[in-house]
Amino acid sequence: MYPSLFDSFFAPTRVIVVSEERLQAAEREARQSQLDALDVRIAELTKHRNSLHEEIKKLEPKRVGADLDSMDGGTHDG
């Protein structure tokens, strides 16, 4: 048989009693876990940023005058 609405409304609630020390320890562990996750993410982002920076350096245009000087053996004095 299905439980009635009356029975489910007045069903006993579950109460968990935890000491203050255990609650603080759990909160501290949760904060430490968040901090560790952030540190890992920061390391990943820093690594990605550095690789992008290296790619940008490789894609920067070279000095045109220096290339022409090396071809004809002259200097770029004008």
C-alpha positions in Angstrom: 0.0 0.0 0.0 1.2 3.5 -0.7 2.1 5.8 2.2 -0.3 8.6 2.8 0.5 12.3 2.5 -0.1 12.6 6.2 2.5 9.9 7.0 5.2 11.3 4.8 4.6 14.9 6.1 4.9 13.9 9.7 7.7 11.3 9.2 10.6 11.6 11.7 13.4 13.8 10.6 17.1 12.7 10.8 19.3 14.7 13.1 23.1 14.2 13.1 25.0 15.6 16.0 28.7 16.5 15.3 31.2 18.0 17.7 32.5 21.5 17.0 36.0 20.1 16.5 34.9 17.6 13.9 32.8 20.3 12.1 35.8 22.6 12.0 38.1 19.8 10.8 35.6 19.0 8.0 35.5 22.7 7.0 39.3 23.0 7.0 39.6 19.9 4.9 37.0 21.2 2.4 38.9 24.6 2.2 42.2 22.8 1.8 40.8 20.7 -1.0 39.5 23.8 -2.8 42.9 25.4 -2.4 44.7 22.4 -3.8 42.4 22.3 -6.8 43.0 26.0 -7.4 46.8 25.5 -7.2 46.6 22.7 -9.8 44.5 24.9 -12.1 46.9 27.8 -11.7 49.8 25.5 -12.6 47.9 24.3 -15.7 47.0 27.8 -16.8 50.6 29.1 -16.2 52.0 26.3 -18.3 49.5 27.0 -21.1 50.3 30.7 -20.9 54.0 30.1 -21.2 53.5 27.9 -24.2 51.3 30.5 -25.9 54.0 33.1 -25.2 56.6 31.0 -26.8 54.4 30.5 -29.9 53.9 34.2 -30.1 57.6 34.8 -30.0 58.1 32.4 -32.8 55.5 34.1 -34.9 56.9 37.6 -34.5 58.3 39.1 -37.7 62.0 39.2 -38.2 63.9 42.3 -39.0 63.9 42.8 -42.8 67.0 44.9 -43.0 69.2 42.4 -41.2 68.1 39.7 -43.7 69.0 41.8 -46.7 72.3 42.8 -45.3 73.2 39.1 -44.8 72.3 38.4 -48.4 74.5 41.1 -50.0 77.2 41.2 -47.4 76.7 44.9 -46.8 75.6 46.9 -43.8 72.3 48.6 -43.2 73.7 52.1 -43.1 71.4 53.4 -45.9 
